[in-house]
């Protein structure tokens, strides 16, 4: 599952005619660029204290509720900045940039903590795209809260590479003023509605934040597109969604690995560690 990036997405793809609704979650699920519009009908130890032993949740069947997530044991790289708690600010471009910077710091630290052997690598959206720099995820912020803040990157480990996406955004729908009659929509996942997921679990973090984790497997020709996803409902009402997939780039047929680079437990741990830092 990959995702749309930012407000430029809407400006680029909604000229004639705009769809009545752009469902961000559908876009996350179907990344192929030409299909997108058609388918669119706690600080420091407190954060770490919410993460480890996540694998226990994945031993449970169906949508059974597991025990709260508990602390990790891995230490982050000494070269990764330590994040602090942060509020989601969207009032001005400067506010959005500050929030995006805090989110990137939290994401890079969480990745280093929970997947220390994994590297950030540039992932193109089109085959002919000029390669960008490695070493950091590509970050974007939108003026639309329902599009919110996003990260996109390739991940590399053990000679393999595949995709990663994150979104921190508000629930509900918002009118896209540049395109009258269109809306940007974002929904909360729960196991009752993730009917395409092969596994789904709902639990809470140790501080009580609702956490949903799932695995989806979609056939793509002779191969299977696999997504490990996690969603945390953070303080202030925003939705944090984290995805690791075995897809590379913007083409849904470009399955690059048998499994995503991250495990389901790592995806959940990263989402929880970041989610606990959001103060509202």
N, C-alpha and C positions, 0 to 999 in steps of 0.2 A: 504494500500500500504506500503509494507516494502521495504528494500533496501539491496544491497550488502554492505559489510563493507569496505574492503581495498584491497590492492594489494594481500594479501594472498588468497583472493577469487579466483583471476585469476590463481594463481599458483596451487591451490587445484583442480580446476575444468576444466582446459584446457589441460590436459595431452594428451588424445587420444579420438578423434581427436579434435583440437581446432576449434571452430566455426569461420566463416569468420568475424563476427561482434558480439560484445557484446554490446547490447543496454542497457545502465544503466536505462533508463526510463522504459523499459520493465521489467527489473529486479525489479525495485521499485514497479511496478504494480503486479508482480507475485512472491511472496516471497518463496513459497514452494521449499525447497532446491533441490529436485530431478528434479523439472520442470525448474529450472533456466536456465541451459545451453540449454535445448531443446527450450526454448522460447526466446533465446537471439538473433534467426536469426536477529545618529550623536552624537557625544559625549554628555552624560548626557541629558540635556533638549532638545537638537536638535534631539536626537533619540526619546525621549518621545513625542516630538511635532508632530511626524509623525504617531501616532498609533491610537488614540481613535476614537470613533464613527464609528468603522468599521461595526457595525451591519447595518448601513444605506445601505451599498453596497449590502447586502444580501436580501434587500427588493426589489431590482430591478429584473426584469425578463430577461431571456436569457443572452446575452453577452453585454447588454447595458453598457455604460460607466457611472460610478458613480462619485461623487465628491471625491477629494483627501482625503486620510485618515488623521484624526486629532487626537489630543493628548489624552492619557489615563488619568484617574483620580486615578487609584490604585497605592499605594506605594509599593515598593519592600520590602521584608523582610530585617530587619536590619542585619541579619546574612549572607546575600548574598553579595558578593563583587560587587562593582560598576564597570561596564566595561568602557573602554575608546575606542576611535576609533582605528581601526587597519587596516594595509595593508595586503593583501594576499601575503605571501612570500613562494616560493616553491623551491628556488635554491638548498638548502641543507637540510639535515635531521633536523638540528637545526632550520632552517627557518620554515620548516613545523611544527615542534613541537611548536614553538612560535605562529604561526598562529592558530594552534589547541587549544592552551591554551587560547588565546584571544577569540576564538569562543566559547569555553566552558563557559568562564566567562560571555560572552554576552548572551548565551542561558539560563544559570541558572538564571541570573538577569531578563531576559524577561519572563521566566516562573513564577518567584516569583512576578513580576509586574502584570502580566495579568491573572494568575491562582493560586492565593496564597494558595488555599486549596488542590492543587494537589501535590503529592509526587512522587519522582523518585524511582522506584523499579526495581530490576534486572529482566530482561526478557530473558529466555533461548531461544536458537535457536533450540535445540533438547530436547526432553522430558527427556533424561538421562543426560543432561548437569549439571555439578556441579554448584550450585548457586553461584553467585558472590555477591559483596556488594551492598546494597541499598544506596540511598542518592545522586547519581550523574548519569548522562547519560554516557553510554559507548562511548568513542570518538576514532576515527581512522583517520589517514592521509595516503594518497597514493602518491607515486612518480608520478603517472599519473594525470595531471591536470583535465582530464575528469572524473576521479574517485574522485579526490579532497579530501575534508574533510567531515566527516560524524559523526553523533550522532545517537545512537539507545538506546531506553530504554522502560521499561514499565512505565505506569503512573497509580497511584492509587488515588481514591477519593470516599468517601461515600461507602466504602466496595466493590468497583468494581475496576477492573484493565484491561488495554488494552494498545495497542502499540503506539509508537511515533518514528518518524524518521526525520532526517534532513540531507541535503546534500548541500555543498557549492563547486561548481565545474565549470570548464571551458566548454564552448560549443564546439561542433565539435567532431571529431574522432582522435584518436591517435593509432599508431601501438604499439602492445604489443611485445616488443623486445624478451621476453622470449618465445614467441609463434608465430613464423613467420606466416604471413597470417591472424592473428587475429587482431582485433581492439577494442578499448574501445570507445564508442560513447555516447554523451550526447546532448540532444536537448532542445530547448526553447519551453515551452508550450504556446499555445494560444487557445482561445476558439474555433477557427475554426477547430483545430486539436484534441481537447479533446472531440471526438464524443461520448465517453462512459460516459461522465459526465452528471449527471442529471441537474445540474446547473453550470453556469460558468459566471464570471464577470471579466472585465478588467478595470482598473483604474490606477491612479498614487498615489504615496505618496505625501505629501505636498512639498517635495523637487524635485519632478518630476521623481522618479524612477518608471519604469513600474511594475505594480502589477497585477497578475492574481490569482483569487481564484476560487475553484471549489469543488463540491461534487460529488463523484461517488458512485454508488450502484451496486454491482455485486452479482448475486445470487450464493450461495455456498450451494448446497443441498437445504434443507428446510429453510435455513437462508440467510441473506443478509450481505455481506461484505461491510462496509461503510467506505469511506475515505474522510476526509476533508483536502484539500490541498491548499497551497499558494506558489506562486513563485514571488520572487523579482529579477529583473535584477539590480545587484548592480554596483557600480562604478568599473571600471576596466574590465568590461565585463563578470564577473563571474555570475553564476546562483545560487540563494539560493532557495531551495525547502524545505518546511516543511509539514509533514504529520501527522495527527492523525487518527488512525483506531480503529475499534472495534475488531480487531484480536489480539490474544495473542500468542507470540512465532513465530517460523518459519514455522508452518503448516498453510496453507491457509484455512484449515477447522476449525481451532481453534478460532472460533468467541466467544468472552468472554462476550460481552456486547451488549445491543440493539443499542447503539450509542457510538461513541468514547468518551473518557473521556473529551477531550477539545471540545468546540463549534467551529463552523466555524469562528466566530468573534475572538475567542482567538487564533486560528491558524494563522489567518491573522495578528493580532496584534503582535504576537511573531515574525513572519517573517519580518514584517516591522521594528520593533524595532531593530532587529539584522542587517537587511540590511542597515539601515541608519548609522550604525557604520563603515561599510567597506569603506575605503578611496580609494581603488583601488589596 
